[in-house]
Amino acid sequence: LIANGDDDKNLSPNNEAESNSLSCIEQSNREEKLMLKMKFLPYMVRTFICRNGLPVLQNSGGVAFEKYAMGQLTRWEVSDVSMTKWISFFKGWSHYCTSLLPECLPPLTSNTYLQHYKEFDNMYANDHFNIPSAHECLCRGLLVIVGVSRDDLKSLAAAMSRELNCQRIMQNMSDISERDVLLSVHQNGNSIICIASIEDDLGNVRKLTKSCSDAINIVHVGNCDEDLEGSLARMGIDDKKRLKKLNGMAKAWRKAKCNNMLQLPKEASMQLDVDATVSFLRSDDSAKSVMQTITTLNQTDDRPGLIVYFPSIPGSGKSALCSSIEATFASCDDRSVIVREGDSVKGKFYNEIEKDMLTNRIAVLDKNVPPMSFSSVHCLCSVSNCISAAVLPSGMQDTVVGNDVYPFSLQFLAACMNRVLNRKQNSHIGKLDSATPNCCMIVAKFYCFYRNISASVLRERLMNVGKANEPIEYPFFQPDELPDLPEELKLALGRAINMLARDINCTDVNDAESALRLAIQNNQTYFDGLTSPLEHTKEIFNTKLSHVISSLPDKIESQAPTRLSQTIKIASLDFDYEKFCSVLGRIKNSFEHVKHYFDEREGHRSNDENDTTQNRFIRSFHCTFAHCSQVTQSEMMASFNHLLGCNVDAKATALLYSDKIAAVEVEIPKVTSGSTQHLVPRPRNEFHHVTVWCGQDTEAKESNELPEYIKSNIAKKILFEEPISLCGSFSFWYEQEPEDTLSDK
């Protein structure tokens, strides 16, 4: 694929002939790729789905794992017919991994999975996994079967699993997390049956019921007052002290906080085998009543819900928009609505929302959600079966500050700062008002979280947050033409942003804060009548939100999952560190002044290459082909996904260096190397290079300016007599998506 429309015109002097030749190559490559895919698909399934998907299965449940598997097959362009055949295989693997595992094998991990995979493969070949549809599962939530002995409950658990079509049986309460319990209710097919002993598991169940009691149902077997003495006698327990302890713990179990407490006859755990236990559950009136009750517990609204969130900055008006939502939408389309203010929620915000969604279907997150938190909203939607809807100010436009692009205008930033300063001192629940030191710089810091994200790229990323609705836009400014910022205010904003762009965690911000406050105070008349009246804005927002809610479907159509934690930052051609260092060594040995330049900087080698506050050598040698600020994620995938891992024989042609930065100029060929050739897109940067050293407060991207520095005699250029061969391979670099590190503000 060609990234630039004109690049194919410059392939060779005989463009047409070479283009035809490359077309033949591409056709041959597609056929070869298909044959290789057919040959290696079992290996790919085993490694990239069954092994790499274990964390998805263990952390998010079987339904999420099946979506992950289907997404992988979609990316590999597997046919619909083959997908249909593979889905039962993945259901079987999910069932195997979440059931009682063979005792002769080690615990299941990514390191030991192969032994389990072989065991599962044999079982699957012998038709041991005729998995019913998740929609046939007759129970929801966590079902705890508790008795005096776990061993006595194994046949009963297997029998109840068969009768309820519940595929997940666990033997140890300590292996169940709060997230497991939430998933067991939210996602049909993720219900859990767990066996527990009154002596060992009381603490574990109490821990889970603190936050998830509504999702937990407890079934007692043989431990009521009249049965307990006989059960203990059968186990040979006659120590009076222990008997007293067990009696007390049995009573504590019966007082445990849960959704429902049930009692099965002790005979349910005394049958010869699983088949006999199934017959008992079907024939005994008391057991039949309990089983019927279980099928009615924790039945939830399976229609998709809605997560409304604000990818914005403090002062944008989100709390004002949310102030009347619960009253306006008290009961909308039979889906209950809640509003959760980020600063008021105790504990981890998104974990608490997951719990809220057990009993609610629409949640409005009164919280700034910067790009680093999009993955959290994505996971929340996946777990809670919800559609996402971002809320944005209308009229967003790309704004360039320094060398960086932002999706919000400087007028928007200034208006938000002004609103924050106009809050009464110590009045804001998030402690962001005029009494807060450096409050303007905090607003600017949120603005900088959108650095190098254009308005179009932001919209694309928002459309990949779960199953996304089109963003809800509300008027922020008056409809008139937006006036230019006063020069004093524009300069103060620019200085603050550039300071934070160099170091988002910088602490020396007092001067910038003072300049911002003074500029805003001196230009108060600029803000008069600048923004839309609140009541008008709320009316439009509520109307649009009402339309979104009323348009919610009864079912979310299945789709290939999108991993937001894997947002592509750059597509690059990466070079081996040792080999590139040998190239630099050859350059140093050939030019005395270059050797002197690098020898002076030898002490910088131990410094972190990502710490812009230090002089440093770059160790991750690469040539950037496209940055997420230049192209959308879909364009990045279309242009480079098929090239990942492909080798390219580049050539180093020159060294450019200044007091601030140094880079090696590289020549990029038009096709990849090896027997399978692909067209290589041109890098988006005009100067094709590999950055090798950066000075203090200098970012690697400033090496793009070296050709201009040469013209201004700020930098020097050393041309090599003979180009030096370099072999690189294509890769994607991904953005880090950490949990929120700032308060919600």
PABAFI-660071 format. One record per residue (C-alpha): x, z negated, y. Coordinates in steps of 0.05 Angstrom, whole numbers, padded with zeros to 5 digits, always signed. Each point is the difference from the previous one (the first is absolute). Layout:
REM residues N
XZY;...
END
This chain:
REM residues 745
+00000+00000+00000;+00022+00014+00071;-00008-00055+00051;+00007+00047+00060;-00038+00065+00006;+00061+00038+00025;+00051-00027-00049;-00013+00054-00053;+00019+00054+00050;+00072-00026+00000;+00013-00005-00074;+00047+00060-00004;+00014+00068+00031;-00046+00030-00052;-00058-00047+00008;-00053+00040-00037;+00043+00011-00062;+00021-00073-00002;-00071-00023+00011;-00024+00041-00059;+00056-00027-00042;-00017-00071+00019;-00073+00012-00016;+00020+00021-00071;+00043-00062-00004;-00058-00044+00022;-00047+00032-00051;+00052-00010-00055;+00009-00072+00023;-00074-00014-00004;-00003+00025-00071;+00062-00040-00019;-00029-00061+00034;-00065+00006-00040;+00038+00005-00066;+00043-00060+00019;-00061-00039+00020;-00034+00013-00067;+00064-00020-00036;+00013-00064+00039;-00071-00023+00016;-00001-00053-00056;+00066-00028+00026;-00027+00001+00072;-00063-00035-00021;+00038-00053-00038;+00051-00013+00055;-00034+00014+00066;-00070-00023-00018;+00002-00050-00057;+00065-00034+00023;-00001+00009+00075;-00075-00014+00002;+00008-00069-00032;+00002-00036+00068;-00064+00036+00020;-00033-00020-00066;+00024-00072+00003;-00013-00011+00074;-00062+00042+00014;-00035+00009-00067;-00019+00056-00047;-00043+00039+00049;+00057+00004+00050;+00048+00020-00056;-00046+00057-00022;-00003+00025+00072;+00076-00004+00004;+00007+00040-00065;-00049+00053+00024;+00037+00005+00065;+00066+00013-00036;-00031+00054-00044;-00030+00032+00062;+00068+00002+00034;+00029+00032-00063;-00055+00053+00004;-00027-00017-00070;-00064+00038-00016;-00068-00033+00001;-00007+00011-00075;+00065-00037-00013;-00019-00056+00048;-00064-00011-00040;+00041-00007-00064;+00050-00047+00032;-00050-00048+00032;-00019-00032-00067;+00074-00010-00014;+00010-00037+00065;-00063-00042-00013;+00031-00018-00067;+00067-00019+00031;-00037-00043+00051;-00038-00034-00055;+00063-00012-00041;+00039-00029+00058;-00055-00048+00021;-00020-00024-00071;+00036-00046-00048;+00068+00032-00013;+00035+00000-00068;+00038-00065-00009;+00058+00038-00033;+00015+00036+00066;+00031-00028+00064;-00042-00012+00062;-00021+00066+00033;+00044+00020+00059;+00029+00064+00027;+00063-00015-00040;-00036-00012-00067;-00058+00048+00009;+00028+00052-00048;-00009-00046-00061;-00071-00012+00020;-00012+00073+00016;+00021+00019-00071;-00046-00053-00029;-00057+00024+00044;+00013+00074-00016;-00007-00014-00075;-00064-00040+00012;-00028+00054+00045;+00016+00054-00052;-00040-00041-00050;-00060-00004+00046;+00006-00074+00016;-00020+00011+00073;-00070+00028+00004;-00009-00027+00070;-00071-00005+00029;-00010+00022+00071;+00013-00053+00053;-00072+00008+00022;-00022-00027-00069;+00035-00066+00011;-00055-00053-00002;+00033-00055+00039;+00037-00013+00065;+00050-00052+00023;+00043-00048-00040;-00031-00030-00062;+00037-00062-00023;-00014-00022-00072;+00023-00072-00005;+00007-00044-00062;+00045-00051-00032;+00046+00052-00031;+00017+00071+00024;+00011+00023-00072;-00071-00017-00018;-00025+00044+00056;+00037+00065-00014;-00053+00030-00046;-00055-00021+00048;+00036+00033+00059;+00009+00065-00040;-00073-00001-00021;-00025-00012+00071;+00047+00055+00025;-00032+00048-00050;-00071-00020+00018;+00012+00003+00075;+00046+00062-00001;+00051-00042+00038;+00068+00029-00015;+00045-00054+00029;+00013-00064-00040;+00052-00050+00023;+00026-00061-00037;+00033-00038+00057;-00035-00022+00063;+00067-00004+00036;+00008+00076-00006;-00063+00013+00042;+00010+00008+00075;-00050-00006+00056;+00005+00075+00008;-00019+00010-00074;-00063-00041+00012;-00019+00039+00062;+00010+00066-00037;-00041-00024-00058;-00061-00002+00046;+00015+00056+00048;+00015+00054-00052;-00046+00015-00058;+00042+00000-00064;+00050-00052+00025;-00037-00061-00026;+00043-00052-00037;-00013-00045-00059;+00050-00057-00005;+00005-00055-00052;+00019-00070+00024;+00011-00069-00029;-00029-00062+00033;+00068-00034-00003;+00046+00054+00028;-00038+00043+00049;-00041-00046+00046;+00052+00005+00055;+00002+00076-00004;-00075+00008+00005;-00004-00049+00058;+00053+00040+00037;-00040+00065-00008;-00068-00032+00017;+00027-00023+00067;-00007+00071+00027;-00038+00039-00053;-00052-00047-00029;-00056+00050+00010;+00035+00049-00047;+00013-00049-00056;-00048-00018-00057;+00018-00053-00051;-00026-00001-00072;+00009-00065-00038;+00006+00001-00075;+00001-00064-00042;+00018-00046+00057;-00066-00031+00022;-00007-00075-00012;-00034+00007-00068;+00049+00053-00026;+00066-00023+00029;+00013-00058-00048;-00010+00045-00060;+00044+00055+00029;+00056-00049+00012;-00007-00029-00069;+00005+00069-00032;+00066+00009+00037;+00026-00067-00027;+00004-00032+00068;-00010-00075-00009;+00046-00030+00053;-00046-00042+00043;+00039+00011+00064;-00001+00075-00010;-00073-00001-00020;-00017-00036+00065;+00040+00050+00040;-00033+00060-00033;-00070-00030+00010;+00016-00008+00074;+00026+00071+00006;-00061+00028-00035;-00044-00035+00052;+00044+00027+00056;-00009+00071-00029;-00075-00009+00003;+00005-00018+00073;+00046+00058+00018;-00024+00041+00059;-00022+00069-00024;-00055+00052+00005;-00035-00020-00064;+00011-00050-00057;-00024+00019-00070;+00002-00032-00069;+00007+00036-00067;-00013-00036-00066;+00063-00025-00034;-00016+00046-00059;+00018+00059+00044;+00074-00018-00008;-00004-00017-00075;-00016+00069-00030;+00047+00032-00050;+00019+00061+00041;-00019+00043+00060;-00056+00038-00038;-00031-00066-00022;+00004-00026+00071;-00034+00062+00026;-00057-00011-00050;-00007-00072+00023;-00003+00020+00073;-00055+00050-00017;-00041-00046-00045;+00004-00071+00030;-00053-00010+00053;+00043-00045+00043;+00059+00048-00004;-00045+00060+00016;-00026-00036+00062;+00071-00015+00025;+00022+00073-00012;-00061+00025+00037;+00014-00047+00059;+00073+00025+00003;-00023+00071+00010;-00039-00021+00063;+00058-00037+00034;+00041+00026+00058;-00038+00065+00003;+00022+00030+00066;-00020+00058+00045;+00040+00058-00028;-00014+00043+00059;+00062+00012+00043;+00010-00047+00059;+00034+00012+00067;+00064-00028+00032;+00001+00011+00075;+00068-00012+00032;+00038+00010+00066;+00067+00036+00000;+00013-00019+00072;+00036-00050+00045;-00020-00066+00034;-00046+00009+00059;-00034+00062-00027;-00068-00035-00003;-00010-00009-00074;-00026-00071+00004;-00050+00020+00054;-00025+00056-00046;-00005-00048-00058;-00035-00056+00038;-00072+00022-00016;+00009+00038-00065;-00025-00054-00048;-00063-00010+00042;-00011+00075+00009;+00011+00017-00073;-00026-00064-00033;-00027+00041-00058;+00016+00073+00002;-00018+00045-00058;-00003-00062-00045;+00075-00009+00007;+00020-00066+00032;+00047+00003+00060;+00055-00049+00019;+00051-00002+00057;+00066-00034-00013;+00046-00017+00059;+00073+00004-00020;+00021-00062+00039;-00056-00042-00030;+00013+00015-00073;+00042-00052-00037;+00047+00025-00054;+00020+00071-00012;-00050+00043+00038;-00011+00057-00049;-00004-00047-00060;-00055-00039+00035;-00038+00064+00015;+00003+00019-00074;-00036-00065-00015;-00051+00012+00055;-00016+00068-00031;-00025-00035-00063;-00065-00014+00036;+00003+00049+00058;+00004+00076+00002;+00019+00015+00073;+00058-00034+00035;+00023+00011+00071;+00072-00023+00010;+00007-00027+00071;+00076+00006-00004;+00053+00049+00023;+00021+00041-00060;+00066+00036+00015;+00028+00054-00047;+00040-00051-00040;-00067-00030-00023;-00036+00064-00019;+00021-00011-00073;-00035-00068+00001;-00065+00031+00023;+00010+00055-00052;+00007-00052-00056;-00059-00039+00027;-00044+00062-00004;+00024+00016-00070;-00012-00070-00027;-00067-00009+00036;-00028+00070-00013;-00005+00013+00075;+00005+00059+00047;+00045-00010+00061;-00018+00016+00072;+00053-00006+00055;-00022-00013+00072;+00039+00038+00053;-00005+00009+00076;-00023+00070+00017;+00046+00049+00035;+00064-00020-00036;+00059+00043+00020;+00073+00005-00019;+00045-00037+00048;+00075+00009+00002;+00042-00059+00023;+00075+00011-00003;+00010+00040-00064;-00060-00029-00036;-00073+00020-00006;-00059-00048-00001;-00075+00014-00012;-00025-00041+00058;+00009+00015+00074;+00038-00044+00048;-00064-00009+00039;-00031-00030-00063;+00059-00047-00008;-00003-00022+00073;-00075-00013-00003;+00008-00042-00063;+00055-00041+00033;-00043-00010+00061;-00057-00026-00043;+00045-00049-00035;+00027-00026+00066;-00072-00008+00026;-00018-00047-00057;-00005-00073+00023;+00060-00042-00017;-00002-00031-00070;-00068+00032-00013;+00019+00049-00055;-00006-00022-00073;+00062+00040-00017;+00039-00032+00058;+00010+00067+00035;-00021-00008+00073;+00031-00010+00068;+00029-00067-00021;+00039+00032-00057;+00073+00013+00016;+00017+00074-00006;-00073+00019-00016;+00010+00070+00030;+00060+00011-00045;-00041-00021-00060;-00051+00054+00017;+00058+00049+00008;+00027-00021-00068;-00066+00019-00033;+00002+00066+00037;+00070+00012-00029;-00026-00009-00070;-00028+00071+00009;+00068+00028+00019;+00011+00071-00024;-00072+00006-00023;-00037+00055+00037;-00076-00001+00010;-00010+00053-00055;+00047-00036-00049;-00036-00066+00014;-00068+00032-00015;+00027+00030-00064;+00027-00067-00024;-00066-00033+00016;-00036+00051-00042;+00043-00021-00059;-00019-00074+00004;-00042-00006-00062;-00060+00047+00000;-00003+00008+00075;-00057+00017+00047;+00015+00037+00065;+00025-00049+00052;-00052-00032+00046;+00019+00016+00072;-00022-00041+00059;+00009+00014+00074;+00057-00040+00030;+00008+00035+00067;-00051+00026+00049;-00018+00073-00014;+00035+00022+00065;+00070+00030-00002;+00050-00054-00014;+00043-00015+00062;+00076+00000-00005;+00034-00067-00006;+00033-00029+00063;+00075+00013-00005;+00019-00074+00001;-00046-00014-00060;+00022+00062-00038;+00073-00019+00007;-00013-00072-00022;-00038+00024-00061;+00054+00050-00018;+00055-00052+00004;-00039-00049-00043;-00015+00052-00053;+00071+00026-00003;+00027-00070-00006;-00046-00016-00059;+00012+00069-00031;+00073-00018-00006;-00015-00068-00031;-00072-00018-00016;+00021-00073-00009;+00041-00007+00063;-00006-00067+00035;+00031+00015+00068;-00065+00024+00031;-00011-00046+00059;+00022+00050+00053;-00043+00055-00030;-00060-00048-00002;+00010-00019+00073;+00004+00073+00020;-00064+00016-00038;-00040-00058+00029;+00024+00017+00071;-00017+00074-00008;-00070-00015-00027;-00013-00051+00055;+00024+00048+00055;-00046+00055-00026;-00065-00036-00015;-00040+00051+00038;+00022+00052-00051;-00040-00036-00054;-00064-00004+00041;-00052+00043-00035;+00052+00027-00048;-00033-00021-00066;-00070+00012-00027;-00052-00056+00012;-00002-00048-00060;-00075+00006-00013;+00004+00076+00000;+00059-00002-00048;-00034-00049-00047;-00064+00042-00001;+00038+00062-00020;+00042-00037-00052;-00061-00034-00031;-00037+00067-00004;+00058+00033-00035;+00012-00059-00047;-00074+00000-00018;+00004+00074-00018;+00061-00013-00044;-00035-00057-00037;-00064+00040-00011;+00041+00058-00027;+00036-00041-00052;-00007+00033-00069;-00025-00034-00063;+00065+00018-00035;+00071+00017+00019;+00021+00064-00034;+00064-00007-00039;+00063+00026+00035;+00074+00000-00011;+00027-00065+00030;+00044+00000+00061;+00058-00050+00002;+00005-00021+00072;+00057-00046-00016;+00037+00065-00013;-00009+00034+00067;+00054+00053+00006;+00046-00013+00058;+00048+00059-00007;+00015+00057-00047;+00076+00003-00007;+00058+00032-00036;+00041-00058-00026;+00074+00001-00015;+00040-00043-00047;+00037-00056+00037;+00067+00005-00035;+00003+00076+00004;-00020+00001+00073;+00053-00053+00015;+00052+00046-00033;-00023+00056+00047;+00010-00047+00060;+00069-00018-00028;+00019+00074-00001;-00023+00007+00072;+00039-00061+00022;+00063+00025-00034;-00007+00069+00033;-00008-00025+00072;+00043-00055+00029;-00048-00018+00057;-00058-00004-00049;+00040-00047-00044;+00014-00043+00061;-00074+00001+00018;-00022-00026-00068;+00058-00048-00010;-00019-00035+00064;-00069-00011-00030;+00022-00021-00069;-00022-00072+00013;-00073+00023+00006;-00006+00020-00074;-00028-00067-00022;-00056+00000+00052;-00072+00014-00020;-00015+00074+00013;-00071-00019+00021;+00021-00052+00052;+00000+00037+00066;+00031-00060+00036;+00066+00014-00035;+00051+00056-00003;-00009+00027-00071;+00015+00055-00049;-00058+00035-00033;+00004-00006-00075;-00064+00038-00019;+00026+00069+00015;-00057+00049+00009;-00024+00060+00040;-00071-00011+00026;-00046+00060-00011;-00065-00029+00026;-00022-00067+00031;-00070-00030-00004;-00005+00005+00076;+00009+00076-00005;-00046+00018-00058;-00059-00030-00035;+00004-00030-00070;-00036+00059-00030;+00048+00049+00033;+00059-00041-00026;-00028+00002-00071;-00015+00075+00004;+00069+00018+00026;+00045-00047-00040;-00035-00032-00060;+00020+00058-00047;+00072-00007+00023;+00010-00073-00017;+00062-00007-00043;+00022+00072+00011;+00073+00010+00018;+00024+00038+00060;+00072+00025+00011;+00010-00014+00074;+00064+00008+00040;+00032-00046+00052;+00022+00043+00058;+00019-00047+00058;+00006-00071+00025;-00033-00020+00065;+00015-00068+00030;-00004-00042+00062;+00012-00073+00018;-00071-00015-00023;-00011+00042-00062;+00031+00048-00050;-00031+00052-00047;+00022+00056-00047;-00034+00067+00012;-00025+00032-00064;-00020+00070-00019;-00063+00002-00044;-00009+00058-00050;-00066+00037-00006;-00012-00017-00074;+00014-00058-00046;+00057+00003-00050;-00004+00005-00076;-00038+00048-00045;-00067-00020+00030;+00001+00020+00073;-00049-00019+00055;-00003+00020+00073;+00029-00055+00045;-00040-00014+00064;+00040-00005+00065;+00011-00070+00026;-00045-00017+00059;+00059-00022+00042;+00038+00057+00032;+00067-00035-00013;+00008-00005-00076;+00045-00060-00012;+00018-00063-00037;+00010-00062+00044;+00062-00039-00021;+00011-00054+00054;-00042-00033+00055;+00021-00045+00057;-00035-00063+00022;-00072+00011+00025;+00004+00072-00023;-00050+00028-00051;+00019+00052-00051;-00050+00050+00029;+00042+00004+00064;+00048+00045-00039;-00050+00055+00015;+00026-00002+00071;+00072+00013-00019;-00002+00075+00014;-00024-00016+00071;+00054-00053+00007;+00051+00054-00018;-00025+00043+00058;+00006-00059+00047;+00070-00018-00026;-00026-00067-00024;+00016+00017-00072;+00050+00041-00039;-00008+00051-00056;+00051+00016-00054;-00013+00065-00038;+00027+00002-00071;+00043+00060-00018;-00035+00003-00067;-00070-00028-00013;+00000-00059-00049;-00049+00004-00058;-00051-00056-00007;-00054-00007-00053;-00063-00037+00019;-00068-00013-00030;-00069-00004+00033;-00037-00066+00003;-00055-00035+00039;+00016-00064+00039;-00059-00047+00005;-00021-00046+00056;+00003-00075-00015;-00070-00030+00001;+00010-00076+00006;-00055-00051+00007;-00019-00017+00072;+00055-00039+00033;-00035-00013+00066;-00061-00041+00015;-00064+00041+00007;-00007-00006+00075;
END
